[in-house]
Amino acid sequence: MFSDVFPERCPPVLQIIKDSQQQHGLRHGDYQRYRYLLLVVMEAERAWSYAMQLKQEANTEPRKRFHLMARLRKAAKHGEQLERLCESPRVDAKTKLEAQAYTAYLTGMVQFELQEWKAAMEAFNKCKTIYEKLASAFTEEQAVLYHQRVEEISPNIRYCAYNIGDQNAINDLMQMRLSAGGGGGMMAEKLEALITQTRAKQAATMSEVEWRGRTVPVKIDKARIFLLGLADNEAAIVQAANEETKERLYETLLADCRDTIQAVREELRTDVKQRAGDSAESGKVSNLQYLHSYLTYIKLWTVVRRNESMAHALQAKLKEPQTDENKRGPRPQDLIRLYDIILQSLAELSTLQGLEEDHTFQKEVALKTLIYKAYRCFFIAQSYVLVKKWSEALVLYERVLKYAREVQSKAKNLNNSLKDLPDVQELIAEVNAEKYSLQAAAILDKEDVAEAPVQQQVKDTTPLSERLDTFRLDPSLLGKQPNLVQFPPDFQPIPCKPLFFDLALNHVAFPPLDDKVEQKGKGGLTGYIKGIFGFGS
């Protein structure tokens, strides 16, 4: 009951109120604009979004479909109210048309869920016509949203046409589904069910498949449906508009292939148990096992093509100049990983049951292995060039040429198998050019080392302040800790406080003091007594 009122994540109410008021009229005091149209639009979107939630849940809980229809009808009523309000002369023509298109879209959604195909198609066509006219009346940037809505409802229109009786519409629907790369959306589940149903009807007439000269009966419905759609999937991959769409298509094809292989493997277990007691056919590969090998071949070769496509895109990016230094660009190591996966898939191809004695197949796989080994070796050499390991890179380039010449010598009788593989002649030309560039870079690098002063070859810790007269490229000066001065400075001797000497003392003649000095040997005791009492003075 409360799930319609309270969502799982409660929004900041005041923030929403203020943002809505500022964006929808109240910045300029236009209360009427804020009061009418925005409220009705939000009510319609609220009912529609809840209906889409119920649509997802109705896949596992069918009873919620009744609630779904109620919410869609309520959204359509709010749309009609919006269209009536926009009939006011205060509303401009653009808004009136948008309200009419929005109401037609919601009405078409209701009729579509009710399987009223004719009424739904009319509503969707009205919506499409209005949006196309609006797109043509504005600039390219403003028309993007209208074109997006037209693309969203186009599958609905074709689906309605198919259900009315237009058998050609199924081809358009399949093309729309494949060009979208198996993406989601409201029509995704219906399109998948419709395409599966159509292929199931076609599969009823399919009884066998031929591969490498052997015809194998196909009794498993899932395998029939997959093999019928294989050509369409491969055509869609070739016609993909960009690498992202192509990657999605590859993933969809691989997922379907894995599911089909699993279904065949389950049947194969039962078949092996039944054949265990039959000694006459114990050494022969059964039809079911051969079908399993064929499907495995499709899976492995699809992996090879997908990784080759990714490698081709990375090679193009490697040749582009790097504009943003902070953003990590592609490196040769990324390509090495892709070619490792390719070589692993080719190794598994050579071990498929039923093809051990097929010498032509084994030669084709061996030839493809040589080609991809050459490309893997080439990008290993490129990674060595980046770190200036010239000798290692030159040896690897020679090995690339060896692989390429071996491919040319073995491909004389297998030209048909090279049509979907990279061109080795182009690789040879690129390797020769890289070899000359590498030799020139190695010579220049050696000359730089030979001509460099001795003090530049040895790590010098002398600060800049002490070698201002010597030029030397020192990248550390641009770092966070440049060696500008020695810190802390060394102790240096300084003069202490000077002493003052009396230089005139050596030239002064002192008076004689003989009369002051007592004469030795005079008087003895008598003289001593005289001296005491002063008689001798």
GIDADA-V304409 format. One record per pair of residues at least 6 apart in sequence whose C-alpha atoms are under 7 Angstrom apart, sorted by the first residue. I is the first residue (numbers start at 1). GAP is how many residues later the second one is. D is the distance in Angstrom with one decimal. If there is no record, write none. Layout:
BEGIN
I|GAP|D ; I|GAP|D
END
This chain:
BEGIN
21|6|7.0 ; 24|9|6.9 ; 24|10|5.6 ; 25|6|6.2 ; 25|8|5.7 ; 25|9|5.5 ; 26|8|6.9 ; 37|45|6.6 ; 40|38|6.1 ; 40|42|6.0 ; 41|41|7.0 ; 43|35|6.7 ; 44|31|4.4 ; 44|34|5.1 ; 44|35|6.2 ; 45|30|6.9 ; 47|24|5.4 ; 47|25|6.6 ; 47|27|6.5 ; 47|28|5.1 ; 48|23|6.6 ; 48|24|5.9 ; 48|27|5.5 ; 50|21|7.0 ; 51|17|4.9 ; 51|20|5.4 ; 51|21|5.9 ; 54|10|6.3 ; 54|14|5.6 ; 55|10|7.0 ; 55|13|6.4 ; 58|6|5.4 ; 58|7|5.8 ; 72|38|6.0 ; 73|37|6.4 ; 75|31|6.8 ; 76|27|6.4 ; 76|30|5.1 ; 76|31|5.6 ; 79|23|6.7 ; 79|24|4.7 ; 80|23|5.9 ; 82|17|6.4 ; 83|16|5.2 ; 83|17|5.9 ; 83|20|7.0 ; 86|10|5.4 ; 87|9|6.9 ; 97|33|6.7 ; 101|25|7.0 ; 101|26|4.5 ; 101|29|6.0 ; 101|30|7.0 ; 104|19|5.1 ; 104|20|6.5 ; 104|22|6.6 ; 104|23|5.5 ; 105|18|6.5 ; 105|19|5.9 ; 105|22|5.8 ; 107|16|6.5 ; 108|12|4.4 ; 108|15|4.9 ; 108|16|5.6 ; 111|6|7.0 ; 111|8|6.3 ; 111|9|4.9 ; 112|8|5.3 ; 117|43|5.0 ; 117|46|6.8 ; 117|47|6.5 ; 118|42|6.9 ; 118|46|6.9 ; 121|36|5.5 ; 121|39|5.8 ; 124|29|6.8 ; 124|33|6.4 ; 128|22|5.6 ; 131|15|5.4 ; 131|19|6.9 ; 132|14|6.8 ; 135|8|4.4 ; 135|11|5.7 ; 135|12|6.8 ; 155|18|6.3 ; 155|32|7.0 ; 156|31|6.9 ; 158|11|5.6 ; 158|15|6.6 ; 161|8|6.5 ; 162|7|5.3 ; 162|8|6.4 ; 174|21|6.8 ; 178|55|7.0 ; 178|58|6.0 ; 179|57|6.5 ; 179|61|6.6 ; 180|65|7.0 ; 181|64|5.5 ; 181|67|5.1 ; 181|68|4.8 ; 182|66|7.0 ; 182|67|6.8 ; 182|70|6.6 ; 199|26|5.6 ; 199|29|6.8 ; 200|25|6.0 ; 203|21|5.5 ; 203|22|5.9 ; 206|18|6.9 ; 207|10|5.7 ; 207|11|5.4 ; 207|12|6.8 ; 208|7|6.6 ; 208|8|5.4 ; 208|9|4.0 ; 208|10|4.9 ; 209|6|5.7 ; 209|7|5.4 ; 209|8|6.3 ; 209|9|6.8 ; 210|6|6.1 ; 216|71|5.7 ; 216|75|6.8 ; 218|6|6.5 ; 222|38|6.1 ; 223|37|5.7 ; 233|20|6.9 ; 237|9|5.5 ; 237|12|6.2 ; 240|6|5.4 ; 250|56|6.5 ; 254|45|6.2 ; 257|42|6.2 ; 261|31|6.5 ; 261|34|6.4 ; 264|28|6.4 ; 268|20|6.4 ; 268|21|6.8 ; 285|69|5.8 ; 290|64|6.2 ; 293|59|5.9 ; 293|60|6.3 ; 297|52|6.5 ; 300|45|5.6 ; 300|49|7.0 ; 304|38|5.1 ; 304|41|6.8 ; 307|31|5.8 ; 307|35|6.8 ; 311|24|5.9 ; 311|27|6.6 ; 314|16|6.6 ; 317|13|6.9 ; 318|12|6.1 ; 332|47|5.4 ; 332|48|7.0 ; 332|50|6.3 ; 332|51|5.6 ; 333|50|6.6 ; 335|44|6.9 ; 336|40|5.6 ; 336|43|6.3 ; 336|44|6.7 ; 339|33|6.6 ; 339|37|5.7 ; 343|26|6.3 ; 343|29|6.9 ; 346|19|6.5 ; 346|23|6.5 ; 350|12|6.2 ; 350|15|6.5 ; 364|53|6.6 ; 367|40|6.3 ; 370|33|6.1 ; 370|37|6.6 ; 371|33|6.8 ; 371|36|6.8 ; 374|26|4.9 ; 374|29|5.6 ; 374|30|6.5 ; 377|19|6.4 ; 377|23|6.1 ; 378|18|6.9 ; 378|19|6.4 ; 378|22|6.1 ; 381|12|4.5 ; 381|15|5.5 ; 381|16|6.5 ; 382|11|7.0 ; 384|8|6.8 ; 384|9|5.5 ; 385|8|6.0 ; 390|48|6.8 ; 390|52|6.3 ; 394|41|6.7 ; 397|34|6.4 ; 401|27|6.3 ; 404|20|5.9 ; 404|24|6.9 ; 456|16|7.0 ; 463|20|5.1 ; 463|21|5.0 ; 463|22|5.1 ; 463|23|6.1 ; 464|19|6.3 ; 464|20|4.6 ; 464|21|6.3 ; 465|19|5.9 ; 465|20|5.6 ; 476|6|5.6 ; 477|6|6.3 ; 530|6|5.4
END
